[in-house]
Amino acid sequence: MEWAPISRFPASDLKPVDHRDCQAHHHVFTWGAEPGREKAYAWGMLALYNHSKTPNVELIDGPLPDTGAAVALRDIQPGEELCLDYGITWFEPS
């Protein structure tokens, strides 16, 4: 569906902080286990997909080095929001 550059960096570059206190944390992904390249910032629209426990998109390594790609997990209807599973719980429903 889409691919875009990603900037990979060490997990140690992220300082422990509640994500609500740091806008930059809202768009950082865990991208793999390669030492020094565990985290990534995705450029383009990749960083803007919302979370869902039933996602219709997943992020994978892109077609070129240091790119990421969004691939559909099922047919997506026109106007349907693109969502992926962040893999973590951001908040507990009340």
C-alpha positions in Angstrom: 0.0 0.0 0.0 2.8 2.4 0.9 6.5 2.4 1.6 8.6 5.2 3.1 12.0 5.8 4.6 12.7 4.9 8.2 15.4 6.2 10.5 16.7 3.5 12.8 18.4 4.1 16.1 19.4 2.4 19.3 16.8 1.8 22.0 19.2 3.4 24.4 18.6 6.8 22.7 15.1 6.8 24.1 15.1 8.2 27.6 12.6 6.7 30.1 9.6 9.0 30.0 5.8 8.6 29.9 4.8 8.7 26.2 2.2 11.4 27.0 5.0 13.7 28.1 6.9 13.4 24.8 5.3 13.8 21.4 8.3 12.2 19.7 7.5 8.9 21.5 4.1 8.8 19.7 5.8 8.0 16.4 8.6 5.6 17.4 8.4 1.9 16.5 10.2 -1.1 17.7 11.6 -2.4 14.4 13.8 -5.3 15.3 16.5 -6.8 17.5 19.6 -5.7 15.5 21.9 -4.0 18.1 21.9 -0.3 17.7 18.9 -0.3 15.3 16.1 -1.6 17.5 13.9 1.5 17.2 12.8 3.5 14.2 11.0 6.6 13.2 8.9 6.0 10.1 8.5 8.9 7.7 5.6 9.6 5.4 2.2 8.4 6.4 3.6 5.2 8.1 3.9 7.0 11.4 0.3 8.2 11.4 -1.7 4.9 11.4 -3.9 4.4 14.4 -4.0 1.4 16.7 -6.5 -1.4 16.7 -6.6 -4.9 18.3 -8.0 -6.0 14.9 -5.6 -4.3 12.5 -6.1 -4.1 8.8 -2.4 -3.1 8.1 1.0 -4.3 9.3 4.4 -2.7 8.9 7.3 -4.7 7.5 10.8 -4.0 6.1 10.4 -2.1 2.9 11.7 -2.9 -0.6 14.9 -0.9 -0.1 17.3 -0.7 2.9 16.1 1.5 5.7 12.5 1.7 4.4 9.3 0.3 5.8 6.2 -0.8 4.0 2.5 -1.0 5.0 0.8 -4.1 3.8 -2.9 -4.9 3.9 -3.9 -7.8 6.1 -7.3 -8.1 4.3 -9.3 -6.2 1.8 -9.7 -2.6 2.9 -12.8 -0.6 1.9 -12.7 2.9 0.5 -12.8 5.4 3.3 -11.8 2.8 6.0 -9.2 3.9 8.5 -5.9 2.2 8.3 -4.9 0.7 11.7 -2.1 -1.5 13.0 -1.6 -3.3 16.3 1.0 -1.3 18.2 1.8 -4.5 20.2 1.5 -2.7 23.6 -1.3 -1.4 25.8 -1.3 2.4 25.8 -4.1 2.8 28.3 -6.7 0.7 30.1 -10.3 1.3 29.1 -12.5 2.7 31.9 
